[in-house]
Amino acid sequence: MQLNHKVTKEQMMQHLNEEYPEAIELVKTMLKLIGDDPTREGLLDTPYRVVKSWMEIYGGYQQDPKDILSTSFEEGMEHMTDEIVMCKNISFTSVCEHHMLPFTGKAHIGYLPNKKVIGLSKLARLTDCFANRLQIQEKMCADIADSLMAELEPDGVGVIIEASHLCMACRGVKKPGATMTTSAMRGKFKSQPQTRNEFLLLIKN
């Protein structure tokens, strides 16, 4: 059953009760633990909304990076191995595995093709594939780079992610506005300073 705009509220709630009864009860327990009453009017539908939202927020577990990168183009690519293919400012929202709080930011991805290139939208979809999971930013950055290296076999890959973490803004040190930057360099992006510098310059421009 697809939970889309054509599904009524009653159908959605029935489906969730049948498929995820433990998750529904878990959210009710969480509401009690924080000191609220899951039976009050404003919270009656909250467990269903939360569980439904999890399907989207953590939908990356149902995606395979290999499928996203399975369609590539090879014809006429023989003379492009020295040129960077790049997509920058890919916005994303993910959830930190330490406190299950969101972090949001932008990913910049570049690679040096080795006879194969992919459609630009694939880089955005690959970012979402890993963003829609519990994780840390460092691992997300590395996973994107390693997937591209494994599936495209390029001469190099560079990934930089800049993000703000809610766990730093609303708890602990409480420093809103602080950002974290991570990078993953593979192949010539790591071994050749000029390639890496070109990639970094393209991000700034």
C-alpha positions in Angstrom: 0.0 0.0 0.0 1.4 3.4 -1.0 0.9 6.1 1.6 0.3 9.0 -0.8 -2.1 11.9 -1.0 -4.9 9.6 -2.4 -4.9 7.5 0.8 -7.5 8.7 3.4 -6.5 9.4 7.0 -8.4 6.4 8.1 -6.8 4.1 5.6 -3.4 5.4 6.6 -4.0 4.8 10.3 -5.3 1.3 9.6 -2.3 0.4 7.5 0.1 1.6 10.1 -1.7 -0.2 12.9 -1.5 -3.4 10.9 2.1 -3.1 9.7 3.8 -1.2 12.5 1.8 -1.7 15.8 5.0 -1.8 17.9 6.2 1.5 16.4 2.9 3.1 17.1 3.0 2.0 20.8 6.7 3.0 21.0 5.8 6.6 20.1 3.0 6.7 22.6 5.5 5.5 25.2 8.0 8.2 24.2 5.3 10.8 24.6 4.6 9.6 28.2 8.3 9.6 29.0 8.7 13.2 28.1 5.8 14.0 30.4 2.9 14.4 28.0 -0.4 12.6 27.6 -0.7 10.6 24.3 -4.5 10.5 24.8 -5.0 14.2 24.8 -6.7 15.6 21.6 -3.6 17.3 20.1 -1.5 14.1 20.3 -4.1 11.4 19.3 -2.7 11.3 15.7 0.9 12.1 16.5 2.1 8.4 16.7 0.8 7.8 13.2 2.3 11.0 11.8 5.6 10.2 13.4 5.8 6.6 12.0 4.7 7.7 8.6 7.4 10.4 8.6 10.0 7.8 9.4 9.2 6.0 6.1 10.4 9.2 4.3 13.1 10.4 6.7 14.8 6.9 6.8 13.9 5.8 3.3 17.5 5.5 2.4 17.6 2.0 4.0 15.3 0.8 1.2 17.6 2.2 -1.5 20.6 0.6 -3.1 23.4 2.9 -4.3 24.1 0.4 -7.1 20.7 0.9 -8.5 21.0 4.6 -8.5 24.3 4.5 -10.3 23.5 1.6 -12.6 22.7 3.8 -15.7 25.8 5.4 -17.1 26.9 6.8 -20.5 30.1 5.7 -22.1 29.8 6.8 -25.8 32.2 9.6 -26.6 33.7 9.8 -23.1 37.2 8.7 -24.1 38.6 12.2 -24.0 37.0 13.4 -20.8 39.2 11.7 -18.2 41.1 14.9 -17.4 38.0 17.0 -16.8 36.1 17.2 -13.5 32.3 16.5 -13.6 30.8 18.3 -10.6 27.5 19.1 -8.9 27.6 21.4 -5.9 25.2 22.8 -3.4 23.1 19.6 -3.1 20.9 20.4 -0.2 20.0 17.5 2.2 18.6 16.8 5.7 19.8 13.8 7.7 19.6 12.5 11.2 22.6 12.0 13.5 22.8 8.6 15.0 24.1 9.9 18.4 21.0 11.8 19.5 18.6 11.2 16.6 18.5 14.9 15.9 18.6 16.4 12.4 21.5 18.0 10.6 21.1 19.9 7.4 23.5 21.2 4.8 24.9 21.0 1.3 27.1 18.4 -0.5 29.6 19.1 -3.2 30.5 16.1 -5.4 33.0 15.9 -8.2 34.6 13.0 -10.1 37.1 12.4 -13.0 35.3 10.1 -15.4 37.0 7.0 -16.8 34.9 6.4 -19.9 31.7 6.5 -17.9 29.5 9.4 -16.7 26.1 9.5 -15.0 23.2 11.9 -15.2 23.5 14.9 -12.9 20.4 14.0 -10.9 22.0 10.7 -9.9 24.5 12.6 -7.6 21.5 14.3 -5.9 19.7 11.0 -5.5 22.9 9.3 -4.2 23.2 12.1 -1.6 19.6 11.5 -0.5 20.1 7.7 -0.4 22.8 8.1 2.3 21.3 11.2 4.0 18.0 9.4 4.7 19.6 7.1 7.3 20.9 7.3 10.8 24.6 8.1 10.6 27.4 10.6 11.3 28.4 13.2 8.7 31.9 11.7 8.3 30.4 8.4 7.2 27.9 9.9 4.9 30.7 11.7 3.1 32.8 8.6 2.8 29.9 6.4 1.7 29.1 8.8 -1.2 32.7 8.8 -2.4 33.2 5.0 -2.0 29.9 4.3 -3.9 31.0 6.4 -6.8 34.4 4.8 -6.9 33.0 1.3 -6.8 30.3 1.7 -9.4 31.7 4.2 -11.9 35.4 3.3 -11.5 36.5 6.9 -12.1 40.0 8.2 -11.9 39.0 10.1 -8.7 36.2 11.3 -6.6 35.9 14.3 -4.3 33.1 14.9 -1.8 32.8 17.8 0.7 29.8 18.2 3.0 29.0 21.3 5.0 26.2 21.0 7.6 24.7 22.5 10.8 23.8 20.0 13.5 20.7 20.5 15.8 22.4 18.5 18.5 24.9 21.4 18.8 22.3 24.1 18.6 19.6 22.9 21.1 21.5 20.8 23.6 25.0 20.3 25.0 27.2 23.3 24.0 24.2 25.1 22.5 26.1 26.8 19.7 23.6 27.6 16.9 25.2 28.7 13.7 28.2 26.4 14.0 28.9 24.3 10.9 30.9 21.2 10.3 32.8 20.4 7.2 33.9 16.9 6.1 35.7 15.7 3.0 36.4 12.4 1.3 39.0 12.4 -1.5 39.7 9.3 -3.6 42.0 8.5 -6.5 43.5 11.5 -8.2 41.6 13.9 -5.9 43.8 12.5 -3.1 47.1 11.9 -4.9 47.2 14.9 -7.2 47.2 18.3 -5.4 46.3 20.2 -8.6 43.2 18.1 -9.1 42.1 18.6 -5.5 42.8 22.3 -5.7 40.8 22.6 -8.9 37.9 20.9 -7.1 38.0 23.2 -4.1 38.2 26.2 -6.4 35.1 25.1 -8.3 33.2 24.9 -5.0 34.1 28.5 -4.1 33.2 29.9 -7.5 
